[in-house]
Amino acid sequence: MTSNLNIYVLSELHPTNTHVGWTVSFGLEKVLLETCGATSIYPIKTKETHLLHRYQSRLFKSWFTIEEPPVLGDGINLLLVVGLSQHFMLSMLALGPLLKQFDLRAGYLLDGINPAHLDRALSPHLDHLFVIAAEVADEINATLPISASFLPLAADLLRYGRSGQGVERSIDIVNYGRTQADLHRVLQQHYNQGDSQRIYFHTTFAGTEVFDPREHVMLMSKLLSRSKINICFESSYVPRFRGYSPILLRWFEGWSCGCAIVGKRPFGKGVAPLLDWENSTIELPDHPADWIPFFEALLENKELLLDISQRNYCEALLRHDWRYRLRDLLTTLSLPIPERLTQEIGWLQAKADVNLLTAGSKMR
């Protein structure tokens, strides 16, 4: 017997939020809404315009307002707070007395956080917190009265995954978002000159806003499906990750579109089993003098690139879709799995079987 599960998503991805960084939650929330039948709630950050307002905000521990609180349904009601910043977790307090009426209250933070900055006012209201670095989950469990679990990022392969089979990958190397300046300079100077026959596609803007996040996500999936190599570097040097090295969205985006990943693989706790197949990430040589010969040798090995492309896409289908993460999240919370979610996981696995058959792979 299964109970009716109602999921209410308190989302930091407000429809007016055009910051490119928040597209990390775009695929997850699409699956929550369209596969799990979730209801979205978009808190609005309060503008602290005068001293009294600032004092009241701190007193009540919420810098957010919710214009239309949801009406809870029959069955099990789960509140899931999805955001990037630990500060956004305080938005749940804007629900007021309604907060206590949920059967379970969980959070999922999709970026690097510092547990020391999680507000203690959350602990009586938060049943579980999911984070993208296992070390952070350990810190929370050891230092705060909050239960935490490691839940990696993923991609929406049914909507944005692309095998690229039968399509020419005309972009040789793609490098977007946070980039390594030395590598970019070498690739730009060698490949993006007028007489080069190769295409190195890279970020050319410094801003953080896009015109339309939906268009951006779709365009990136198309570009990646036309790219042979996607550059990805581990992130322990980025201040907000505090020396930890989680696996980030760009790996899942690249795999889901059949790119070969080149760079430096993440080494965080629990990451190794997530990329344990051959050539999931190809390590870039340490010395700049070796970079162009390395890329040339790889780009010339068309058979290897094809094998890597097919393997990466199938591995993503089998284990790195958001539907698997949501199944794990609900299982951790001892909640029923929606039938539609189980059905779509079956579709992912069937799609992998078809691609494996087409590729003639002996991966499984």
N, C-alpha and C positions, 0 to 999 in steps of 0.2 A: 504494500500500500504506500502511495506517495502523497505527501501533503502539497497543497497549492503554495508555490513560492512566489512572493511579490518582491521585486528588487527595485529599490529607489536609489538612484545614483545622484549624489551631491557632487556636481561636476565643476572643476575649475576651467573646463574648456567651454566657456560661454560663447554663444554664437557670434558675439562681436569681438572675440579674442582672435587676433590675426598674428600673434607672435608665433614664429615658425617652431620654436621649441616645444610648444604645447601640442604639436601634431603627433607627438609620441603617444598621446592618449586617444587619438582620433579613431584608429582601428579598433581598440579595445571597446570604446564606448559605442561604436557602430554595432559590434557584436552583442553587447549588453542590451541595446535597444531593440535590434531587429531579430536577434536569435533568442534572447532570454526574456523579451517583452518588458524590459525595465522602463521605469519612469524617470526622466531627467529632471533635476532640480538645479537651477543656476543661481547660486547666491550672488549678491551684488556687494562689492566692497564699499563700506561706508566711508564717505569723505569726512575726515576729521577737520572741521572748519573752525572750531572754536574750543576754548579750554574746557568748558563744561562737557562738550560732546566727547572730547578725548578722555576726560576723567570717567565718564559713564562707560565708554568702550572698554577701558581697562578694568573697571569694576565688574562688568558683566562678562568679561573675557571673550567678547566677540566683536570683530571689526566688520561683520557682514550682516546683511539683512536678506530675508527671503520674502518676496512679494506674495507668492501664492503657495502656502504650505500644502503638501499633498494630503489626500484623503486615503488612509490606509485601507487595504482590502482584507478579505477573509483569507485565512490561512497564515502562513509564516511571512512576516514582513522584515526584510533585510534592508538596512541602510548601509550603502557602500559609498564612502567618500573617496573620490578619485581625483588626484591632483599631482603636482610636481613639488610644491613647497610644503614644508612642515607647518608653516603658518596657516595654510588653507584648512588644516584639520579643525581649526577653531570655528569654521563655518557651520559645523554641526550644532554648535551651541545656539545658533540663530534660530533653530527650530523650536526653542523654548520647551514648554511642557510636552510637546509632541515627541520630543527625542526619547523620552522614557517609554513611549508606547510601542517602539520597535522591538521585535523579539531579539534581534541581534544588530549590533552596530560595528562595522568594520571599516578600515581604511586601506587604501593602496596608493603608496607614494612612488612615483615613477622616475625619480631622479635621486641624486646624491643628497643625503640629509645628515644633520648632526643630531643624534638623539638627545644631547644635552640641551638642545633648543626646543624640544617638544614640550609644550605647556603641560604642567602637572594637572591643570584643571580638566584635561581630557580623560585622565585615567578612570574616573568613575563611570564614564559614558562609553568608553571604547572597549569592545570585547576582544578585538584582534586587529593587528596592524601588519600589512604585507609590505615588504620593501624589496628593492632590486639587488641588494648586496647582502650576502649571508653574514658578513662580519657585523653589519649594522643591526641585523636581527639579533645576533648574539649580544651586542651591546645593550639593546633595549631590554632583552630578557634578563640581563644581569644587573641592570641599574634602575629600571623603571617598573612600576606596578602595572605594566601593559604586556600582554602576550603578543609576540611577533614571529613572523615566518618569512623566509626567503621565497620570493616568487619572481622569476626572471621576466623580462620583457618578451615580446613576441611580435608577430605580424598577422594581418588578416589575409590569408592566402586565397580564400574563396573569392574575395573581392579584388584584391590588388596583386596577388601572386601571378607570375607569368613565367612559363618555362622557357620561352624564347625559341622553342623548337620550330624549325622551318623559317625562321626570321633571321636575316643577316644582322649580326652584332657589329654595327658600323662605328660605334664609339669604342676606342681601344681601352682607354683608362678614364674612370670617373672619380672625382675627388671633390666632395661637397661638405658644407658645414665647417666644423672645426678641422683645420688642416695643419700638417707639419710644414712650416715655412721653408725649410731647407729642401725637402723633397719637392714641394711645389715649384720652387725656383728651378731646380734641375729639369723637371718634367716640362715646365713651361718653355724654358729656353731651348730644349732639344726638340720637342714635338710640335709646339705651336708656332713654328716659323713657316713662312710661305712655302718652302720647298719640301716640307715634311709630308709624307703620305699617311701619317697616323693622326688620330684625333684624341687630344687630351681635353676632356670636358671638366671644368672646375667652377667653383663659386667665384663670382666677380663682383659681389656686393658686400658691404659691411653692415648693413642694417639687419634688423631682426623681424621685420614685418613682411607679410605676403599679402597680395590683394585678396586672395580667397584660399583658405587652407584646404578646401576640398579639391580645388583645381590643382593646388601644389602637390598634394598626395598622389593624385592620379597621374600628373605629369612625371613625378619622380619615378613611379613604378614603370611608366613607359620608357623613360630614359634608361633605367637600370636594366630593363629587359633587352635593350639594344646595346648594352655595354659588356665588354669582355671581362674587365677587371675593375673592382671597386676597392678603393683605398680605405682601410680601417685601422686605427691605432688604439691601443689600450689607453685608459684615461686616468691612471693613478696620479699623474702630474697635475691634473685639474684640481684647484683648491677645494671645490665642493665635494669631491670624492675622498678627501682626507687620506690619500695614500692607498685607498682600496681600489681594486681593479675589476669592477663589474662588467658584464657583457652588455653592450648598449644596442640601441635600436638599429644602428646602421648595419650590424652583422645580420640581423634578421631580415632587414629590407633587401640586402644584397643576396642572401641565400634564396629568399622567396622569389627573386627574379632571375635566378640562375647565374649570378655573377661569380667569378672567382674572387676570393677575398685575399688581398695582399696588404701586409703591414706588420703590426705587432699584436699578437693575440693577448687577450686579457688573462690575468692569472689569479683572479679572486677566488675565494673559497666557494666550492660548489660549481665553478664555471667549467672545469675540465670535462665533466660528463655531457655538457651541453654542446660541445664541439669536438667530439671524440672520434670523428671519422677522418679518413685520410684526406689531406689537402683542404680541410675545412677553412683553415687560414694558412696562407703561404708566407713565411717569414721574410721580410725585406732584409737584405744584407745591411750590415752596420755601416759600411764605408760608402760615402757618396760616389766614389769613383766606380763602384760596382753596380750602381743602380741602373743605368741605361743598358749595359750588357745583360743584366738580370731580366729586365722587362722585355728586351728584344728576344731573348731566348724563350721566354714564356709565351710571348705573342706569336712567335713562329711555330710553337708546338700546338697546332690546331687540334690535334686529336686529344691531347691532354686537357686543353681548355674545354673541349666538348664534354669529356668525361667528368670533369670537375663541375661544370654547369649542371649536368643532369643529376649528379649525386647531391649537390647542394640543394637543388630544388626539391628533390624527393625527400631528403632529410628534413627540410623545413615543413613539407606536407605532413610528415609522419610524427613530428614532435614539437614544432615551433610556431604553431598557430595560436591565436588568442583563445580559441575554443578549448584547447588543452589546459591553458592557464586558468580559465574560468572553472573548468571541471575540478582542477586541483584546489582552487580557492574554496569552492562550495564543499568539496570533500573534507578539507581542513576544518571547516565550520560545521561539519556534520549536517549539511543541508541537502535536500533532494536535488538531483540533476534534471533540469528541464528536458523533456523529450526532444524538443527541437535541437538542443545543444548536442545531445547524443547522436541524433540523426546527422547533423552537419559534420561531426567528427567522423562518422562513417563515410561521408562524401569525401572528406580529405584523404582517408585511407584508400578509398577506391580510386581516387584520382592518382595517388602515388602508384598504385598497382598498374594502372594504365600506362603511366609514364615509364615505369620500370620495364614493362613489356615492350613498349615502343623502342626504348633505348637498348634493350637486350642486356640489361644490367643483372649482375648476380649479387647485388648489394645485400639483399635480404635472404 
